[in-house]
Amino acid sequence: MVVIELHGGDGAPARDQVHDPGPWSNNQINRVLRNYAPVNGYLDIFTNTPDATIYCYGSVLDNVTSDPTTVLPQ
């Protein structure tokens, strides 16, 4: 189980999403922040599954040129 928590710029929780990817899966989750644009906030992404490993990154598209920018986890 993977949980995505969206927080506003003040740190207040806005909403949660829960996903249940299968073992060794490669899932893409689109438009997580769509209803909150423009966004001044952040996401917390984690799993409570024992011994599970996840890797994530974000991508932002420029509104004018559609150039992508990768947002690495911090």
GIWO-V308792 format. One record per pair of residues at least 4 apart in sequence whose ideal C-beta (glycine too) atoms are under 7 Angstrom apart, sorted by the first residue. I is the first residue (numbers start at 1). J is the second residue. If there is no record, write none. Layout:
[[I & J] [I & J]]
//
This chain:
[[1 & 18] [1 & 20] [1 & 47] [1 & 48] [1 & 49] [2 & 19] [2 & 21] [2 & 45] [2 & 47] [2 & 54] [3 & 16] [3 & 18] [3 & 46] [4 & 16] [4 & 17] [4 & 32] [4 & 43] [4 & 45] [5 & 13] [5 & 16] [5 & 43] [5 & 44] [6 & 14] [6 & 15] [6 & 36] [6 & 41] [6 & 43] [7 & 11] [7 & 12] [7 & 13] [7 & 14] [7 & 41] [7 & 42] [7 & 44] [8 & 12] [8 & 14] [8 & 41] [9 & 40] [9 & 41] [14 & 36] [14 & 41] [17 & 32] [19 & 27] [19 & 29] [21 & 25] [21 & 27] [32 & 43] [33 & 37] [33 & 39] [45 & 56] [47 & 52] [47 & 54] [56 & 73] [57 & 70] [57 & 71] [57 & 72] [57 & 73] [58 & 71] [59 & 68] [59 & 70] [59 & 71] [60 & 69] [60 & 71] [61 & 66] [61 & 68] [62 & 66] [62 & 67]]
//
